[in-house]
Amino acid sequence: MNAFDFIVTVALGSTLATILLSKDTPLAEGVVALGTLIFLQYFISWLSVRSKTVMSLVKAEPRLLFHRGRFLPGAMKSERINEEEVLQAVRREGFSDLEKVEAVVLETDGSLSIIQTSSGEKTAALSNVIGIKSE
């Protein structure tokens, strides 16, 4: 779930609560509001699959936070993530040594992905990550 999906989900919940709890809101208005939100969600999702411009406005891109033994403070600051949170994610994945970690990526859904160091140099899974090309 990206930020846009989260916002629409909260809006749907709020609208439904208003319909159910407010005596001042007619049922027809509430149903129209729910229908509009659902249509907009579908339409924006449909557009984002077909247009890179819309996708870049709606969805974030994955961001490199740690690469080859060093934290990337600029990326971490702009994403508002500290070293402790990255280390927690590394430990959660069962790593006790940062030398075994090739990269840590903040994904578009807010999760942290840990890429294990491999013997080869190929990092195809990191090809669309912001910050990897500058390394």
Backbone torsions as a table, in degrees:
resi	resn	phi	psi	omega
1	MET	NA	124.0	177.4
2	ASN	-92.2	-179.6	-175.7
3	ALA	-62.0	-39.8	-179.9
4	PHE	-63.0	-45.3	177.9
5	ASP	-60.5	-39.9	179.5
6	PHE	-63.1	-44.8	-179.5
7	ILE	-62.8	-44.0	179.7
8	VAL	-65.2	-39.6	178.6
9	THR	-62.2	-44.4	177.8
10	VAL	-64.2	-42.1	179.0
11	ALA	-63.3	-40.6	177.1
12	LEU	-61.6	-44.7	179.3
13	GLY	-63.3	-42.3	179.2
14	SER	-65.1	-42.9	179.2
15	THR	-63.9	-44.4	178.7
16	LEU	-62.2	-41.8	178.4
17	ALA	-62.6	-40.3	178.7
18	THR	-64.0	-42.1	179.2
19	ILE	-61.3	-43.9	-175.1
20	LEU	-76.0	-32.9	-171.1
21	LEU	-102.8	-21.9	-175.7
22	SER	-95.5	127.7	177.5
23	LYS	-81.2	-15.4	-178.3
24	ASP	-83.7	-14.3	-177.8
25	THR	-99.6	116.1	178.2
26	PRO	-65.9	147.7	-178.7
27	LEU	-59.0	-40.2	-178.9
28	ALA	-61.5	-42.2	178.2
29	GLU	-63.4	-41.3	179.2
30	GLY	-63.9	-42.4	178.9
31	VAL	-65.3	-39.8	177.2
32	VAL	-64.0	-42.6	178.5
33	ALA	-62.3	-45.6	177.6
34	LEU	-61.7	-45.1	179.1
35	GLY	-60.8	-40.1	178.9
36	THR	-64.2	-44.9	178.7
37	LEU	-62.2	-43.5	179.8
38	ILE	-64.8	-42.7	178.0
39	PHE	-62.5	-45.7	179.4
40	LEU	-61.6	-40.7	177.6
41	GLN	-60.7	-46.9	179.5
42	TYR	-63.5	-45.3	-176.9
43	PHE	-64.4	-45.1	179.3
44	ILE	-65.5	-40.2	176.8
45	SER	-63.7	-42.3	178.7
46	TRP	-62.3	-44.9	179.0
47	LEU	-65.3	-40.1	-176.2
48	SER	-67.2	-26.4	176.5
49	VAL	-73.5	-29.3	-174.7
50	ARG	-99.7	-14.0	-176.5
51	SER	-133.0	122.9	178.6
52	LYS	-67.0	-31.5	179.0
53	THR	-64.2	-47.3	178.9
54	VAL	-65.2	-40.7	179.8
55	MET	-61.1	-41.2	-179.7
56	SER	-67.5	-27.8	177.1
57	LEU	-77.2	-33.4	-173.4
58	VAL	-92.0	-38.5	-173.7
59	LYS	-115.3	143.5	175.7
60	ALA	-80.1	166.9	175.3
61	GLU	-106.2	151.6	177.2
62	PRO	-62.3	147.8	-175.1
63	ARG	-129.7	130.4	179.0
64	LEU	-75.5	128.0	-179.0
65	LEU	-113.7	-26.0	-178.6
66	PHE	-145.4	133.9	-179.6
67	HIS	-149.0	126.3	175.7
68	ARG	47.4	52.7	171.7
69	GLY	88.9	1.8	178.9
70	ARG	-138.2	143.2	176.0
71	PHE	-75.9	152.1	178.0
72	LEU	-109.3	91.0	-171.2
73	PRO	-60.9	-35.0	179.2
74	GLY	-63.3	-45.4	179.2
75	ALA	-67.0	-40.9	-179.1
76	MET	-66.0	-39.1	179.5
77	LYS	-67.1	-43.7	-178.8
78	SER	-68.4	-27.2	177.9
79	GLU	-93.6	-1.2	178.9
80	ARG	57.4	48.6	176.5
81	ILE	-125.3	137.0	179.6
82	ASN	-104.2	171.2	-177.3
83	GLU	-60.7	-36.1	-179.0
84	GLU	-60.8	-39.2	179.5
85	GLU	-68.4	-37.3	177.1
86	VAL	-67.1	-44.6	179.1
87	LEU	-62.5	-37.9	177.6
88	GLN	-60.8	-43.6	179.3
89	ALA	-64.8	-38.6	178.4
90	VAL	-63.6	-45.4	178.4
91	ARG	-63.6	-39.6	-180.0
92	ARG	-59.8	-32.3	178.8
93	GLU	-84.5	0.8	173.7
94	GLY	91.8	14.8	178.8
95	PHE	-95.2	133.5	176.7
96	SER	-106.7	-10.4	-176.5
97	ASP	-130.3	125.2	-179.9
98	LEU	-67.2	-17.9	177.8
99	GLU	-69.2	-17.2	177.3
100	LYS	-87.6	-3.0	-178.4
101	VAL	-105.1	121.3	176.7
102	GLU	-76.7	-47.2	-175.8
103	ALA	-156.2	155.2	170.5
104	VAL	-124.3	127.6	-175.6
105	VAL	-121.7	131.1	170.6
106	LEU	-83.2	114.7	-176.1
107	GLU	-82.2	168.8	-176.9
108	THR	-66.0	-20.7	178.8
109	ASP	-93.0	4.2	177.9
110	GLY	93.2	-4.4	178.6
111	SER	-84.1	161.6	177.3
112	LEU	-107.0	125.7	177.3
113	SER	-101.2	136.9	179.7
114	ILE	-110.0	123.6	178.5
115	ILE	-104.6	122.9	-178.1
116	GLN	-76.9	144.2	176.1
117	THR	-64.6	134.2	179.1
118	SER	-119.9	166.1	-178.7
119	SER	-72.7	-28.2	178.9
120	GLY	-85.3	167.0	-179.3
121	GLU	-96.7	-4.3	-176.2
122	LYS	-72.1	132.8	177.5
123	THR	-131.4	53.1	-177.5
124	ALA	-60.8	-32.4	-179.7
125	ALA	-67.4	-17.1	-179.7
126	LEU	-98.8	7.4	-172.5
127	SER	-62.5	-29.3	-178.7
128	ASN	-103.0	15.2	-176.6
129	VAL	-90.3	131.4	176.8
130	ILE	-65.8	129.1	177.3
131	GLY	104.8	-17.2	-177.4
132	ILE	-74.9	-32.9	-178.0
133	LYS	-71.2	-26.5	179.1
134	SER	-80.0	-10.3	-178.6
135	GLU	-81.2	NA	NA
